[in-house]
Amino acid sequence: MITVLFGPPGSGKGTQAKLLVEKTFLPQLSTGDMLRTAIGHETSLGKKAKIYMDKGALVPDEVVIELIRERIGARDCQKGFFLDGFPRTLAQAEALDVMLTGVGKNVGSAVLFQIDDSELVGRLSGRRTCLKCHSMYHINTNKPKKPGICDKCNSVLAQRDDDKAVVVQNRLKVYHEQTSPLIDYYKSQNKLVTINAALPSELVFKFLVQALGA
């Protein structure tokens, strides 16, 4: 089972990926986490990626693809995995297919977490993150017991810069420009699964499991 999880920022794909890992014991491949790990371990790919990330530039597709190629060769990926955060563009999706074909594998399903932009702006701009343990809260739907203070470690909560309304709207603009073409790409391959991400998390997961037969 090789599954691509994609959708706009704040649609909950990362949360659902973690729930799928718990249920299926298949790994979640988050390119962001993989890049940070490679950099921390000072691997050759990590060193290449760090050059771009230190400049605030996007890591080239060929570096990310090679990182994924290395990762899926690990024993825990042999029965499948969930791709979270990749591919983000049509070019990346095409490169992923070529890479998987080269090792006798293919994407089985691509799950789109669909939700209106207006809902996402409210979700993201209302998030507050613990500066110490990184636990997340929301000013309306998941309030801490003590305003502005983390329940878990008693540290201060803050709004991340990329969760501010103006930034969120720009992130959504980039998503629609770069990632939306993936919908037609996977639809043409009869691999697209669409989930209503505006539903409560437990219902999203229920429909996700049903759709994937997990």
Wavefront OBJ file of the C-alpha trace (Angstrom):
o trace
v 0.000 0.000 0.000
v 1.657 3.191 -1.214
v -0.584 6.187 -0.600
v -0.110 9.878 -1.372
v -1.844 12.234 1.068
v -2.355 15.767 -0.207
v -4.496 18.810 0.419
v -4.184 22.452 1.462
v -2.290 23.503 4.601
v -4.431 22.922 7.672
v -6.583 20.217 6.049
v -5.435 17.664 8.623
v -3.448 15.316 6.398
v -0.548 15.108 8.855
v -2.880 14.189 11.702
v -4.621 11.538 9.607
v -1.274 10.137 8.457
v -0.252 9.549 12.070
v -3.560 7.768 12.759
v -2.990 5.553 9.699
v 0.482 4.675 10.983
v -1.004 3.573 14.309
v -3.579 1.402 12.560
v -1.502 -0.140 9.763
v 2.039 -0.006 11.199
v 3.196 1.346 7.836
v 5.544 4.367 8.007
v 4.642 7.975 7.313
v 7.180 9.586 4.994
v 7.134 13.303 5.704
v 9.656 15.023 3.456
v 10.059 17.849 5.976
v 10.969 15.397 8.741
v 13.223 13.435 6.394
v 15.128 16.553 5.363
v 15.623 17.628 8.967
v 16.840 14.121 9.900
v 19.263 13.991 6.965
v 20.651 17.409 7.912
v 20.946 16.431 11.582
v 22.831 13.242 10.662
v 24.972 15.211 8.200
v 24.390 12.759 5.363
v 25.540 13.694 1.860
v 21.961 14.510 0.845
v 21.445 16.375 4.096
v 24.444 18.572 3.369
v 23.097 19.328 -0.119
v 19.655 20.182 1.241
v 21.105 22.401 3.977
v 22.744 24.684 1.418
v 19.327 25.517 -0.046
v 17.421 25.604 3.231
v 19.947 27.966 4.820
v 19.233 30.388 1.975
v 15.491 30.010 2.418
v 15.274 28.388 -1.017
v 13.267 25.313 -2.019
v 15.223 22.071 -2.018
v 15.477 20.865 -5.651
v 13.236 17.999 -6.718
v 16.182 15.749 -7.537
v 17.489 15.984 -3.954
v 14.075 15.219 -2.436
v 13.465 12.342 -4.858
v 16.841 10.834 -3.988
v 16.033 11.200 -0.299
v 12.776 9.289 -0.840
v 14.557 6.678 -2.946
v 16.930 5.996 -0.051
v 14.111 5.927 2.498
v 11.842 3.486 0.673
v 14.712 1.035 0.461
v 14.460 0.552 4.216
v 12.929 -2.647 5.581
v 9.929 -0.915 7.170
v 8.805 0.414 3.764
v 8.659 -2.905 1.960
v 4.916 -3.411 2.558
v 4.037 0.201 1.805
v 4.073 3.731 3.223
v 2.162 7.014 3.367
v 3.640 10.044 1.602
v 2.847 13.249 3.489
v 3.978 16.526 1.907
v 5.202 15.022 -1.345
v 4.517 15.310 -4.216
v 3.553 18.992 -4.117
v 3.715 19.667 -7.860
v 2.900 17.868 -11.088
v 6.601 17.567 -11.910
v 7.236 15.918 -8.537
v 4.347 13.478 -9.075
v 5.728 12.459 -12.452
v 9.233 12.057 -11.012
v 7.835 9.961 -8.152
v 6.092 7.612 -10.597
v 9.288 7.160 -12.604
v 11.271 6.461 -9.441
v 8.733 3.934 -8.114
v 8.454 2.175 -11.470
v 12.223 1.758 -11.408
v 11.975 -0.308 -8.213
v 8.856 -2.225 -9.263
v 6.389 -0.202 -7.193
v 3.579 2.279 -7.836
v 1.233 4.665 -6.045
v -1.951 2.780 -5.146
v -4.109 5.718 -4.059
v -3.888 9.495 -3.806
v -6.103 10.953 -1.090
v -7.254 14.558 -1.447
v -8.298 16.237 1.816
v -10.834 18.711 0.461
v -11.955 21.762 2.438
v -12.968 25.355 1.678
v -10.351 28.083 1.981
v -12.555 30.099 4.351
v -12.630 27.178 6.788
v -8.861 26.795 6.593
v -8.126 30.442 7.322
v -10.162 30.120 10.520
v -8.489 26.841 11.444
v -4.937 28.035 10.941
v -5.177 31.624 12.126
v -6.764 30.376 15.356
v -3.988 27.889 16.107
v -1.616 28.465 18.987
v 1.566 26.434 19.435
v 3.570 25.714 22.576
v 7.041 27.245 22.241
v 8.577 24.364 24.199
v 6.837 21.045 23.460
v 5.105 22.157 20.211
v 1.654 20.967 21.327
v -1.135 22.684 19.383
v -4.285 24.409 20.590
v -7.028 26.519 19.029
v -8.621 29.682 20.381
v -12.118 28.336 19.648
v -12.103 24.557 19.325
v -9.231 23.337 21.495
v -8.597 25.890 24.229
v -5.920 25.315 26.890
v -7.140 25.110 30.484
v -5.233 28.293 31.290
v -5.329 31.003 28.572
v -2.035 31.288 26.704
v -0.385 28.459 28.668
v 0.308 24.882 27.533
v -1.539 22.183 29.483
v 1.346 19.732 29.098
v 4.447 21.717 30.038
v 3.112 25.031 31.370
v 5.008 27.005 28.711
v 3.797 30.001 26.716
v 1.616 29.530 23.626
v 2.196 31.659 20.534
v 0.886 32.088 17.013
v 3.354 30.862 14.399
v 4.198 33.379 11.701
v 2.923 31.012 8.999
v -0.440 30.735 10.788
v -1.213 34.449 10.535
v -4.203 35.185 8.292
v -2.294 37.058 5.567
v 0.363 34.349 5.385
v -2.263 31.597 5.362
v -3.984 33.196 2.375
v -0.665 33.281 0.518
v 0.030 29.638 1.402
v -3.373 28.702 -0.002
v -2.672 30.677 -3.192
v 0.583 28.749 -3.684
v -1.217 25.470 -2.993
v -3.883 26.133 -5.620
v -1.290 27.161 -8.189
v 1.159 24.306 -7.613
v -0.676 21.384 -6.041
v -4.192 21.515 -7.479
v -2.998 20.038 -10.831
v -2.335 16.812 -8.917
v -6.102 16.312 -8.728
v -6.421 15.827 -12.486
v -3.180 13.840 -12.618
v -4.331 11.198 -10.153
v -7.928 11.310 -11.384
v -6.711 10.387 -14.874
v -5.019 7.337 -13.333
v -8.196 6.364 -11.427
v -6.280 6.696 -8.166
v -7.938 9.772 -6.670
v -9.859 9.453 -3.403
v -11.575 12.598 -2.094
v -12.292 13.037 1.617
v -14.348 15.845 3.158
v -11.738 17.280 5.537
v -14.235 19.711 7.079
v -15.779 16.826 9.039
v -14.676 16.044 12.610
v -11.302 14.273 12.690
v -12.748 10.931 13.818
v -15.199 10.870 10.892
v -12.469 11.842 8.434
v -10.427 8.898 9.675
v -13.390 6.517 9.480
v -14.023 7.405 5.814
v -10.305 7.342 5.070
v -9.936 3.804 6.408
v -12.981 2.676 4.456
v -11.689 4.250 1.228
v -8.260 2.662 1.553
v -9.495 -0.671 2.869
v -6.936 -0.303 5.646
l 1 2 3 4 5 6 7 8 9 10 11 12 13 14 15 16 17 18 19 20 21 22 23 24 25 26 27 28 29 30 31 32 33 34 35 36 37 38 39 40 41 42 43 44 45 46 47 48 49 50 51 52 53 54 55 56 57 58 59 60 61 62 63 64 65 66 67 68 69 70 71 72 73 74 75 76 77 78 79 80 81 82 83 84 85 86 87 88 89 90 91 92 93 94 95 96 97 98 99 100 101 102 103 104 105 106 107 108 109 110 111 112 113 114 115 116 117 118 119 120 121 122 123 124 125 126 127 128 129 130 131 132 133 134 135 136 137 138 139 140 141 142 143 144 145 146 147 148 149 150 151 152 153 154 155 156 157 158 159 160 161 162 163 164 165 166 167 168 169 170 171 172 173 174 175 176 177 178 179 180 181 182 183 184 185 186 187 188 189 190 191 192 193 194 195 196 197 198 199 200 201 202 203 204 205 206 207 208 209 210 211 212 213 214
